[in-house]
């Protein structure tokens, strides 16, 4: 496996941080939502961003 450059590592770090922001944001909104359909959509978005985060972490291992 090739070594990542400092620039690539910085970009990955920024993307990981952004995914964490999205996860927290959508999880909070879903928790405050009373509309079941909208709540399900927000939970789905949360899961998608969690998957993105997990994929990035796995590539760094």
Buried (B, 14 or more C-beta within 10 A) or exposed (E): EEEEEEEEEEEBEEEBEEBEEBBEBBBEBBEEBEEEEEBEBBBEBBEBBBEBBEEBEEEEE
